[in-house]
């Protein structure tokens, strides 16, 4: 709903504003440029306006098409990295249960897994480069290796190594590759493409009457709204979170399943603690 509102409402507002301001813009150009100049521009005998529109249109379509493909491929990489990381985290939880179940350190190992989920996997609001570079003082994955290794690294060491690699893939996929200046250039190209239409419409209104401005104004408003909608889709796809194109919903479901397994294992520890003590035989 939020993404729909962010896409539809700005497009409708831009379309309504351009439709309302289009006649005023054309009349202002008529007074500023003069009737003779507008007549030459509307005829476009040298095809200057046509060539201008063709060049700007090609640049805009080329840039926005590649931007959409890049952002979509980045989302695919993020989904794949998240599924891989959560799968390895579940494998780590299962191995830790097999190794530590019944030991005093079992509860601490589960707490370390929960700390990893809360402080790393959920923190999609932080820049990925900052998360990777800022090593915490008490790393939960390192604590798990220390608690499960006696003398030599245990089999959990390989799973922790795979989890660190999956974490790096996820952070690298979520890192923004396109700067905001890139989208500013897209808006600039879209604005330049729209600038030529009031020039042609002002000259056409001079030759065919002011009634033409109503039809051309409606078409201009539809085109402005469509461009705004297209740019909004690309921007929402570029955002790392908070939109329908982001991985928030899938990540929340995966983390919920992982936390349910952690809670189930904690309940098993509590249930085992309530058992009567073992009998001693002489």
C-alpha positions as a Markdown table, in Angstrom:
| # | Residue | x | y | z |
|---|---|---|---|---|
| 1 | Unk | 0.0 | 0.0 | 0.0 |
| 2 | Unk | 2.8 | 2.4 | 0.8 |
| 3 | Unk | 4.6 | 1.7 | -2.4 |
| 4 | Unk | 1.4 | 2.1 | -4.4 |
| 5 | Unk | 0.8 | 5.5 | -2.7 |
| 6 | Unk | 4.4 | 6.6 | -3.3 |
| 7 | Unk | 4.1 | 5.7 | -7.0 |
| 8 | Unk | 0.5 | 6.7 | -7.9 |
| 9 | Unk | 0.1 | 9.9 | -5.8 |
| 10 | Unk | 3.2 | 11.7 | -7.2 |
| 11 | Unk | 2.3 | 10.7 | -10.7 |
| 12 | Unk | -1.3 | 12.0 | -10.4 |
| 13 | Unk | 0.0 | 15.2 | -8.8 |
| 14 | Unk | 2.5 | 15.8 | -11.6 |
| 15 | Unk | -0.1 | 15.0 | -14.3 |
| 16 | Unk | -2.7 | 17.4 | -12.7 |
| 17 | Unk | -0.1 | 20.2 | -12.4 |
| 18 | Unk | 1.2 | 19.9 | -15.9 |
| 19 | Unk | -2.4 | 19.8 | -17.3 |
| 20 | Unk | -3.3 | 23.0 | -15.3 |
| 21 | Unk | 0.0 | 24.8 | -16.2 |
| 22 | Unk | 0.3 | 23.8 | -19.8 |
| 23 | Unk | -1.8 | 26.6 | -21.3 |
| 24 | Unk | 0.0 | 29.2 | -19.1 |
| 25 | Unk | 3.4 | 27.9 | -20.2 |
| 26 | Unk | 2.5 | 28.0 | -23.8 |
| 27 | Unk | 1.2 | 31.6 | -23.6 |
| 28 | Unk | 4.3 | 32.7 | -21.7 |
| 29 | Unk | 6.5 | 31.2 | -24.5 |
| 30 | Unk | 4.4 | 33.0 | -27.1 |
| 31 | Unk | 5.0 | 36.3 | -25.4 |
| 32 | Unk | 8.7 | 35.6 | -24.8 |
| 33 | Unk | 9.7 | 34.1 | -28.1 |
| 34 | Unk | 7.3 | 35.9 | -30.5 |
| 35 | Unk | 4.9 | 34.6 | -33.1 |
| 36 | Unk | 7.4 | 34.3 | -35.9 |
| 37 | Unk | 9.8 | 32.2 | -33.9 |
| 38 | Unk | 7.0 | 29.9 | -32.7 |
| 39 | Unk | 5.8 | 29.4 | -36.3 |
| 40 | Unk | 9.3 | 28.3 | -37.4 |
| 41 | Unk | 9.5 | 25.9 | -34.4 |
| 42 | Unk | 6.1 | 24.4 | -35.0 |
| 43 | Unk | 6.9 | 23.8 | -38.7 |
| 44 | Unk | 10.3 | 22.3 | -37.7 |
| 45 | Unk | 11.5 | 22.5 | -41.3 |
| 46 | Unk | 15.1 | 21.8 | -40.2 |
| 47 | Unk | 13.9 | 18.9 | -38.0 |
| 48 | Unk | 15.7 | 20.5 | -35.1 |
| 49 | Unk | 13.0 | 19.6 | -32.5 |
| 50 | Unk | 12.6 | 16.1 | -33.9 |
| 51 | Unk | 16.4 | 15.4 | -33.7 |
| 52 | Unk | 16.5 | 16.9 | -30.2 |
| 53 | Unk | 13.6 | 14.6 | -29.0 |
| 54 | Unk | 15.2 | 11.6 | -30.7 |
| 55 | Unk | 18.6 | 12.1 | -29.0 |
| 56 | Unk | 17.1 | 12.8 | -25.5 |
| 57 | Unk | 14.7 | 10.0 | -25.9 |
| 58 | Unk | 17.4 | 7.5 | -26.8 |
| 59 | Unk | 19.6 | 8.6 | -23.9 |
| 60 | Unk | 16.7 | 8.5 | -21.4 |
| 61 | Unk | 15.5 | 5.0 | -22.5 |
| 62 | Unk | 19.0 | 3.7 | -22.6 |
| 63 | Unk | 19.9 | 4.9 | -19.1 |
| 64 | Unk | 16.6 | 4.0 | -17.4 |
| 65 | Unk | 16.5 | 0.6 | -19.1 |
| 66 | Unk | 19.9 | -0.3 | -17.9 |
| 67 | Unk | 19.1 | 1.1 | -14.4 |
| 68 | Unk | 16.0 | -1.0 | -14.1 |
| 69 | Unk | 17.9 | -4.2 | -15.2 |
| 70 | Unk | 20.7 | -3.4 | -12.8 |
| 71 | Unk | 18.4 | -2.8 | -9.8 |
| 72 | Unk | 16.3 | -5.9 | -10.6 |
| 73 | Unk | 19.4 | -8.1 | -10.8 |
| 74 | Unk | 20.6 | -6.7 | -7.5 |
| 75 | Unk | 17.3 | -7.7 | -5.9 |
| 76 | Unk | 17.7 | -11.2 | -7.3 |
| 77 | Unk | 21.2 | -11.4 | -5.8 |
| 78 | Unk | 19.9 | -10.2 | -2.4 |
| 79 | Unk | 17.2 | -12.9 | -2.3 |
| 80 | Unk | 19.7 | -15.6 | -3.2 |
| 81 | Unk | 22.2 | -14.4 | -0.6 |
| 82 | Unk | 19.5 | -14.2 | 2.1 |
| 83 | Unk | 18.2 | -17.7 | 1.5 |
| 84 | Unk | 21.8 | -19.0 | 1.5 |
| 85 | Unk | 22.7 | -17.3 | 4.7 |
| 86 | Unk | 19.5 | -18.3 | 6.6 |
| 87 | Unk | 20.0 | -21.9 | 5.4 |
| 88 | Unk | 23.6 | -22.0 | 6.7 |
| 89 | Unk | 22.4 | -20.4 | 10.0 |
| 90 | Unk | 19.8 | -23.2 | 10.4 |
| 91 | Unk | 22.6 | -25.7 | 9.7 |
| 92 | Unk | 24.7 | -24.1 | 12.4 |
| 93 | Unk | 21.8 | -24.3 | 14.9 |
| 94 | Unk | 21.3 | -28.0 | 14.1 |
| 95 | Unk | 25.0 | -28.8 | 14.5 |
| 96 | Unk | 25.2 | -26.8 | 17.7 |
| 97 | Unk | 22.2 | -28.7 | 19.1 |
| 98 | Unk | 23.9 | -32.1 | 18.3 |
| 99 | Unk | 27.2 | -31.0 | 19.8 |
| 100 | Unk | 26.1 | -29.1 | 22.8 |
| 101 | Unk | 22.8 | -30.6 | 23.8 |
| 102 | Unk | 22.9 | -31.7 | 27.4 |
| 103 | Unk | 26.0 | -29.5 | 28.2 |
| 104 | Unk | 26.0 | -26.3 | 30.3 |
| 105 | Unk | 27.1 | -24.2 | 27.3 |
| 106 | Unk | 24.1 | -25.2 | 25.2 |
| 107 | Unk | 22.0 | -22.2 | 26.4 |
| 108 | Unk | 24.9 | -19.8 | 25.8 |
| 109 | Unk | 25.3 | -21.1 | 22.2 |
| 110 | Unk | 21.6 | -20.5 | 21.5 |
| 111 | Unk | 22.0 | -17.0 | 23.0 |
| 112 | Unk | 24.9 | -16.4 | 20.5 |
| 113 | Unk | 22.8 | -17.5 | 17.6 |
| 114 | Unk | 20.0 | -15.2 | 18.8 |
| 115 | Unk | 22.5 | -12.3 | 19.1 |
| 116 | Unk | 23.7 | -12.9 | 15.5 |
| 117 | Unk | 20.1 | -12.7 | 14.3 |
| 118 | Unk | 19.3 | -9.5 | 16.2 |
| 119 | Unk | 22.6 | -7.6 | 15.7 |
| 120 | Unk | 23.5 | -8.7 | 12.2 |
| 121 | Unk | 20.8 | -10.4 | 10.1 |
| 122 | Unk | 18.0 | -8.0 | 11.2 |
| 123 | Unk | 20.1 | -4.8 | 10.8 |
| 124 | Unk | 19.2 | -4.0 | 7.2 |
| 125 | Unk | 18.9 | -0.3 | 8.3 |
| 126 | Unk | 22.7 | 0.0 | 8.6 |
| 127 | Unk | 25.1 | 0.5 | 5.6 |
| 128 | Unk | 26.4 | -2.9 | 4.7 |
| 129 | Unk | 30.0 | -1.6 | 4.5 |
| 130 | Unk | 29.8 | -0.3 | 8.0 |
| 131 | Unk | 28.4 | -3.6 | 9.3 |
| 132 | Unk | 31.2 | -5.5 | 7.7 |
| 133 | Unk | 34.0 | -3.2 | 8.8 |
| 134 | Unk | 32.8 | -2.7 | 12.4 |
| 135 | Unk | 33.7 | -5.9 | 14.2 |
| 136 | Unk | 31.9 | -6.2 | 17.6 |
| 137 | Unk | 33.8 | -6.7 | 20.7 |
| 138 | Unk | 32.1 | -10.0 | 21.4 |
| 139 | Unk | 31.5 | -11.7 | 18.1 |
| 140 | Unk | 28.7 | -14.4 | 18.6 |
| 141 | Unk | 30.1 | -16.6 | 15.8 |
| 142 | Unk | 33.5 | -16.6 | 17.3 |
| 143 | Unk | 32.0 | -17.3 | 20.7 |
| 144 | Unk | 30.3 | -20.3 | 19.3 |
| 145 | Unk | 33.6 | -21.7 | 17.9 |
| 146 | Unk | 35.3 | -21.2 | 21.3 |
| 147 | Unk | 32.5 | -23.0 | 23.2 |
| 148 | Unk | 32.3 | -25.9 | 20.8 |
| 149 | Unk | 36.0 | -26.5 | 20.2 |
| 150 | Unk | 38.3 | -28.3 | 22.6 |
| 151 | Unk | 42.0 | -28.1 | 21.5 |
| 152 | Unk | 41.2 | -28.2 | 17.8 |
| 153 | Unk | 38.4 | -26.7 | 15.8 |
| 154 | Unk | 35.2 | -28.8 | 15.7 |
| 155 | Unk | 33.0 | -29.5 | 12.7 |
| 156 | Unk | 31.1 | -26.4 | 13.5 |
| 157 | Unk | 34.1 | -24.4 | 12.3 |
| 158 | Unk | 33.3 | -25.2 | 8.7 |
| 159 | Unk | 29.7 | -24.1 | 9.1 |
| 160 | Unk | 30.7 | -20.9 | 10.7 |
| 161 | Unk | 33.1 | -20.2 | 7.9 |
| 162 | Unk | 30.3 | -20.9 | 5.4 |
| 163 | Unk | 28.0 | -18.6 | 7.3 |
| 164 | Unk | 30.6 | -15.8 | 7.2 |
| 165 | Unk | 30.9 | -16.2 | 3.5 |
| 166 | Unk | 27.1 | -16.1 | 3.0 |
| 167 | Unk | 27.0 | -13.0 | 5.2 |
| 168 | Unk | 29.6 | -11.4 | 3.0 |
| 169 | Unk | 27.6 | -12.2 | -0.1 |
| 170 | Unk | 24.5 | -10.8 | 1.5 |
| 171 | Unk | 26.2 | -7.5 | 2.6 |
| 172 | Unk | 27.8 | -7.2 | -0.8 |
| 173 | Unk | 24.5 | -7.7 | -2.6 |
| 174 | Unk | 22.7 | -5.1 | -0.4 |
| 175 | Unk | 25.4 | -2.4 | -0.9 |
| 176 | Unk | 24.1 | 0.4 | -3.0 |
| 177 | Unk | 26.0 | 0.6 | -6.3 |
| 178 | Unk | 24.2 | 3.5 | -7.9 |
| 179 | Unk | 24.6 | 7.0 | -6.3 |
| 180 | Unk | 21.6 | 9.4 | -5.9 |
| 181 | Unk | 23.3 | 11.6 | -8.6 |
| 182 | Unk | 22.4 | 8.8 | -11.1 |
| 183 | Unk | 18.7 | 9.3 | -10.5 |
| 184 | Unk | 19.1 | 13.1 | -10.7 |
| 185 | Unk | 20.5 | 12.6 | -14.2 |
| 186 | Unk | 17.4 | 10.5 | -15.0 |
| 187 | Unk | 15.1 | 13.3 | -13.9 |
| 188 | Unk | 17.1 | 15.8 | -15.8 |
| 189 | Unk | 16.8 | 13.8 | -19.1 |
| 190 | Unk | 13.1 | 13.3 | -18.5 |
| 191 | Unk | 12.7 | 17.1 | -17.9 |
| 192 | Unk | 14.6 | 17.9 | -21.1 |
| 193 | Unk | 12.4 | 15.5 | -23.1 |
| 194 | Unk | 9.3 | 17.3 | -21.9 |
| 195 | Unk | 10.6 | 20.8 | -22.5 |
| 196 | Unk | 10.2 | 20.6 | -26.3 |
| 197 | Unk | 6.4 | 19.9 | -26.3 |
| 198 | Unk | 5.3 | 23.3 | -25.0 |
| 199 | Unk | 7.4 | 24.9 | -27.8 |
| 200 | Unk | 5.6 | 22.9 | -30.5 |
| 201 | Unk | 2.2 | 23.4 | -28.8 |
| 202 | Unk | 2.6 | 27.1 | -28.5 |
| 203 | Unk | 3.3 | 27.4 | -32.3 |
| 204 | Unk | 0.4 | 25.0 | -33.1 |
| 205 | Unk | -2.0 | 27.1 | -31.0 |
| 206 | Unk | -1.0 | 30.2 | -32.9 |
| 207 | Unk | -1.9 | 28.5 | -36.2 |
| 208 | Unk | -4.9 | 26.3 | -35.3 |
| 209 | Unk | -6.4 | 28.1 | -32.3 |
| 210 | Unk | -6.3 | 27.8 | -28.5 |
| 211 | Unk | -8.6 | 24.7 | -28.5 |
| 212 | Unk | -5.6 | 22.6 | -29.5 |
| 213 | Unk | -4.0 | 23.4 | -26.1 |
| 214 | Unk | -6.7 | 21.4 | -24.3 |
| 215 | Unk | -6.0 | 18.2 | -26.2 |
| 216 | Unk | -2.3 | 18.6 | -26.2 |
| 217 | Unk | -2.3 | 19.6 | -22.5 |
| 218 | Unk | -4.1 | 16.3 | -21.7 |
| 219 | Unk | -1.6 | 14.3 | -23.6 |
| 220 | Unk | 1.3 | 16.2 | -22.1 |
| 221 | Unk | -0.1 | 15.5 | -18.6 |
| 222 | Unk | -0.5 | 11.8 | -19.4 |
| 223 | Unk | 3.1 | 11.7 | -20.6 |
| 224 | Unk | 4.4 | 13.5 | -17.6 |
| 225 | Unk | 2.6 | 11.2 | -15.2 |
| 226 | Unk | 3.8 | 8.2 | -17.1 |
| 227 | Unk | 7.4 | 9.4 | -16.9 |
| 228 | Unk | 7.0 | 10.1 | -13.2 |
| 229 | Unk | 5.5 | 6.7 | -12.6 |
| 230 | Unk | 8.4 | 5.0 | -14.5 |
| 231 | Unk | 11.0 | 6.9 | -12.5 |
| 232 | Unk | 9.2 | 6.1 | -9.3 |
| 233 | Unk | 9.3 | 2.3 | -10.0 |
| 234 | Unk | 13.0 | 2.4 | -10.6 |
| 235 | Unk | 13.6 | 4.5 | -7.4 |
| 236 | Unk | 11.5 | 2.1 | -5.3 |
| 237 | Unk | 13.4 | -0.9 | -6.8 |
| 238 | Unk | 16.7 | 0.9 | -5.9 |
| 239 | Unk | 15.7 | 1.4 | -2.2 |
| 240 | Unk | 17.1 | -1.3 | 0.1 |
| 241 | Unk | 14.0 | -1.5 | 2.3 |
| 242 | Unk | 10.6 | 0.0 | 2.9 |
| 243 | Unk | 9.0 | -0.8 | -0.5 |
| 244 | Unk | 7.1 | -3.6 | -2.2 |
| 245 | Unk | 10.2 | -4.4 | -4.2 |
| 246 | Unk | 12.5 | -4.9 | -1.2 |
| 247 | Unk | 13.3 | -8.1 | 0.7 |
| 248 | Unk | 11.6 | -7.0 | 4.0 |
| 249 | Unk | 8.7 | -9.4 | 3.8 |
| 250 | Unk | 10.8 | -12.4 | 2.8 |
| 251 | Unk | 13.5 | -11.6 | 5.4 |
| 252 | Unk | 10.9 | -11.2 | 8.2 |
| 253 | Unk | 9.4 | -14.7 | 7.4 |
| 254 | Unk | 12.8 | -16.3 | 7.3 |
| 255 | Unk | 13.9 | -14.7 | 10.6 |
| 256 | Unk | 10.6 | -15.6 | 12.2 |
| 257 | Unk | 11.2 | -19.3 | 11.3 |
| 258 | Unk | 14.7 | -19.2 | 12.7 |
| 259 | Unk | 13.6 | -17.6 | 15.9 |
| 260 | Unk | 10.8 | -20.1 | 16.3 |
| 261 | Unk | 13.4 | -22.9 | 16.2 |
| 262 | Unk | 15.5 | -21.1 | 18.8 |
| 263 | Unk | 12.5 | -20.7 | 21.1 |
| 264 | Unk | 11.6 | -24.4 | 20.7 |
| 265 | Unk | 15.1 | -25.4 | 21.7 |
| 266 | Unk | 15.0 | -23.1 | 24.7 |
| 267 | Unk | 11.8 | -24.7 | 25.8 |
| 268 | Unk | 13.5 | -28.1 | 25.5 |
| 269 | Unk | 16.2 | -26.9 | 27.9 |
| 270 | Unk | 13.6 | -25.6 | 30.3 |
| 271 | Unk | 11.7 | -28.9 | 30.2 |
| 272 | Unk | 14.9 | -30.9 | 30.7 |
| 273 | Unk | 15.7 | -28.8 | 33.7 |
| 274 | Unk | 12.4 | -29.8 | 35.4 |
| 275 | Unk | 13.2 | -33.5 | 35.3 |
| 276 | Unk | 13.7 | -35.2 | 38.7 |
| 277 | Unk | 17.3 | -36.0 | 39.6 |
| 278 | Unk | 18.7 | -39.3 | 38.7 |
| 279 | Unk | 18.7 | -42.0 | 41.3 |
| 280 | Unk | 22.0 | -43.1 | 42.9 |
| 281 | Unk | 22.6 | -46.8 | 43.4 |
| 282 | Unk | 25.1 | -48.2 | 45.8 |
